[in-house]
Amino acid sequence: MDDFWSGVGVDLHLETDSADGRRVGLERALRDAVRDGRLAPGTRLPATRRLAADLGISRGTAKAAYDQLVAEGYLTARQGSGTRVAELSAVQTEEPGTDTRTRAPRFDLRPGSPDVGAFPAAAWLRALRRAIATAPSLAYDYGDPRGRIELRTALSGYLGRARGVLAPPERIVVTSGYVQGLALLTRVLGGAAIAMEDPGLPFHRDVVRHNGGTVLPVPVDARGVRPEELGEAAAVVVTPAHQYPTGVTLHPERRRALTDWARARGGLIVEDDYDGEFRYDRQPVGALQGMAPGQVVYLGTASKTLGPALRLGWMVLPPDLAAEAASAKGRVDTVGALDQLTLAEFLTSGAYDRHVRSARLRYRRRRDALATAVAERAPDVRVTGIAAGLHAVLRLPAGTEESVVQAAAWQGLALHGLSFHRHPQAPTAPLDALVVGYGTPPDSAWAGALEALCRVLP
């Protein structure tokens, strides 16, 4: 049935289907109008009393429809300014007829990113100004392939203090993020077999392959990676502080077994410390590198603490590999000198520590809200892997993972199932789960994202 509604500055034709009820029909009609652009971002909608009178429905029905679309992120409601269509940052519009399974998501709960809207722009700008004011003229030359000495010195102090890493400046190589570091190491190893945790991030497996390495999947259980299954690998990439994506911490016995394997076999451990600063339930677990600095390459990044766009990462290498990694990087520095100097200033001034403490508190609150909401709304779902990091693992009833991910896609909610992270050649695990990133949504969209998630859980 078609209803004609006016009162938002222009006449708007809403096609409401009452087959599923008036409220659901109104929700669908308004949602479609936002998606196809007939209701532009910022458009003020009529008050619920007027809308109800125009459509011949109860005011309660109109209010319930508005409330639902506010929760989904399509609308915003503020005291004194009425109900408006959300801005494009919160709602993605698409062409009419776009398949709901392929359009840009309204809410992104895929793991791997922080809330980039919380980047400390003002503090970063102050650090940049101080860095430029004190930078030597040679900072504007091609530079040392290992990176600026100012940043390597600052990292040496910070990593030793905060992560227990033995990191002399001469053994640090600055990279344009974790991926460049992993690519450089793969090339240095000359196409060797590299063991990688399963489950793990598919993109990282691709990086190894594209740089000439062979990937050997190694299973992860409740105690972390299993060193006894490393086989003929020359190196192993691990996430010991907070395994990605299961969230388990490498057990102390496994830590010792792993370093014993490296010493006995001459193997190399590549430690991906991607979110080591974000520990919530106890003090951060120290880096594995501190136990065996001669056998471990430590990889860190500012992507989770500050933002991926900075493209700033670092490797701490054993002495015999530091020169090789710098040589593989090239004869000049490939990372922007001003960004390096700014991060060095950010670290030494204490601004980095202050930002991490603030971010840790914000993400912990999101984690707690996620755990509470799931416990209340979906008691058959168990939340795990939440002692640290920016994501949680939601263990689902058997056989439900695929249907939940599909239902989420239809609702405009981007989610990854645990199966997404499995190595294609590894045996299929019976565990059904979601890997939910709670760091990505901006604060303004977090409540709506959480509500959308709870609606699709079994």
C-alpha positions, 0 to 999 in steps of 0.5 A, spaced: 500 500 500 502 507 498 502 512 503 503 520 501 507 523 506 509 531 506 512 535 511 519 535 511 520 541 506 519 536 500 513 531 498 516 524 499 512 518 497 513 512 502 511 505 500 509 502 506 507 494 506 503 493 512 503 485 511 508 485 517 505 490 521 505 497 520 511 499 524 515 494 520 512 497 514 514 504 516 521 502 518 522 499 511 519 505 507 524 510 511 530 505 511 529 505 503 528 512 502 535 513 506 538 508 502 536 510 495 538 518 497 530 520 497 532 522 504 538 526 504 543 526 510 541 532 515 534 532 513 529 533 519 523 528 519 516 530 522 515 529 529 512 523 531 505 526 532 505 529 525 507 523 522 502 519 525 496 523 523 499 523 516 499 516 516 493 514 520 497 510 525 498 511 532 504 515 535 507 509 539 508 506 532 511 512 529 515 513 535 517 505 535 519 506 528 524 512 529 527 509 535 529 502 531 532 506 525 536 511 530 538 504 533 540 502 526 544 508 525 539 511 519 537 516 524 539 521 529 535 524 535 537 529 539 533 533 544 531 540 541 533 538 534 528 533 533 529 527 529 534 527 522 537 523 517 544 520 519 550 523 516 554 519 511 559 517 516 554 513 519 550 510 514 552 508 507 547 510 501 547 506 495 544 506 488 536 503 488 536 495 487 543 494 490 544 487 493 544 488 501 549 483 501 554 487 497 553 494 499 557 498 504 556 496 511 552 501 516 556 498 521 563 495 521 565 490 526 570 486 522 576 486 527 583 489 525 582 496 526 582 501 532 577 507 532 580 512 527 576 518 529 579 518 536 586 519 533 589 524 537 590 530 532 591 536 536 597 532 540 600 529 534 600 536 531 604 539 537 609 534 536 610 535 529 611 542 530 616 541 536 619 535 531 620 540 525 623 546 530 628 541 532 630 537 526 637 537 523 637 539 516 640 532 514 633 529 516 630 532 509 636 527 506 634 520 503 636 517 510 638 511 513 635 505 511 634 503 518 630 509 520 631 516 523 635 515 529 631 519 533 625 514 533 629 508 534 632 511 540 625 513 543 623 506 541 628 503 544 626 506 551 619 505 550 619 498 548 624 496 554 619 499 559 613 497 556 613 491 553 620 488 556 623 488 549 631 488 549 631 493 543 638 497 542 637 502 537 642 499 532 638 493 532 631 496 530 629 497 523 623 502 522 618 500 516 611 502 513 607 498 517 607 490 519 606 488 512 612 491 510 616 488 516 613 481 514 615 482 507 622 484 508 623 478 513 620 473 508 625 475 502 631 475 507 629 468 509 630 466 501 623 463 500 623 458 506 618 455 509 614 459 514 609 456 519 603 461 521 598 460 526 591 457 524 587 460 525 590 467 523 589 472 518 589 470 511 592 477 508 598 475 512 599 468 509 598 472 502 604 477 504 608 471 505 607 467 499 607 473 494 614 474 497 617 467 495 615 464 502 611 457 503 606 457 508 605 451 513 599 452 518 600 450 525 594 449 529 592 453 535 589 450 541 587 453 548 594 454 550 596 457 544 600 455 538 603 448 538 611 448 537 611 440 537 607 441 530 612 446 527 615 440 522 620 443 517 619 450 518 625 455 518 621 460 522 614 461 525 610 467 526 606 468 532 601 472 536 603 470 543 600 476 547 593 475 544 593 470 539 589 473 533 584 471 532 582 466 538 585 471 543 588 466 547 595 468 551 601 463 549 602 458 555 609 459 559 610 452 557 609 453 550 613 459 550 619 455 553 618 450 548 618 455 542 624 458 544 627 451 545 625 449 538 628 456 535 635 455 539 635 447 537 633 448 530 636 454 528 629 457 527 627 464 527 621 466 531 617 472 528 613 475 534 607 480 532 605 484 538 599 487 534 595 489 540 600 488 546 598 495 549 591 493 550 591 489 556 584 489 561 584 484 566 591 484 568 598 487 567 600 487 559 604 480 558 611 481 556 614 480 549 616 473 548 623 477 545 625 478 552 626 471 553 630 469 547 632 476 543 637 472 539 632 468 536 626 472 536 624 478 531 619 483 534 614 486 530 610 492 532 606 498 529 602 504 531 596 502 527 592 499 533 594 505 538 594 511 533 591 509 526 593 505 520 594 511 515 600 513 519 604 507 516 609 506 522 612 500 524 618 497 527 622 491 527 627 489 533 632 483 530 637 479 532 644 482 530 646 478 524 639 479 521 639 487 522 643 489 517 640 484 512 633 487 513 636 494 512 639 492 506 633 488 503 629 495 505 634 498 500 639 504 500 635 509 503 629 510 508 622 508 505 618 511 511 617 519 511 622 522 516 617 527 519 612 522 521 618 518 524 620 525 528 613 526 530 612 519 533 619 520 536 617 526 540 610 523 541 613 517 545 619 521 549 614 527 551 609 522 554 603 523 549 603 516 547 603 513 554 597 518 555 593 516 549 594 509 550 591 509 557 585 513 554 584 508 549 585 502 553 579 505 558 575 507 552 576 500 549 575 496 555 568 500 556 566 497 549 568 490 551 564 490 557 558 493 554 559 487 548 559 482 554 554 485 558 549 485 552 551 478 549 549 475 556 543 479 556 540 478 549 543 471 547 545 467 553 547 461 548 552 465 546 559 465 550 564 471 549 571 469 549 578 472 548 577 478 551 582 479 556 586 484 551 585 487 544 580 490 540 576 484 538 572 478 542 570 471 539 563 469 540 562 462 540 555 460 537 551 454 537 553 448 533 552 449 525 550 457 526 556 461 524 554 461 516 547 463 517 549 468 522 554 472 518 549 472 512 543 475 516 548 480 519 550 482 511 542 482 510 542 487 516 548 491 513 552 489 519 559 487 517 562 481 521 567 475 520 566 468 522 572 464 525 572 460 519 574 466 515 581 465 518 582 458 517 587 456 513 584 453 507 588 446 507 587 445 514 582 441 517 575 444 518 574 445 526 567 444 529 567 450 532 562 456 530 564 463 532 564 470 530 570 474 531 567 481 533 572 487 532 569 492 537 574 498 536 572 500 529 565 503 530 566 511 532 563 512 539 557 515 535 555 509 532 557 504 537 550 503 540 547 502 534 552 497 532 551 493 538 544 493 537 545 490 530 549 485 533 545 482 538 539 482 533 542 477 529 545 472 534 541 466 535 
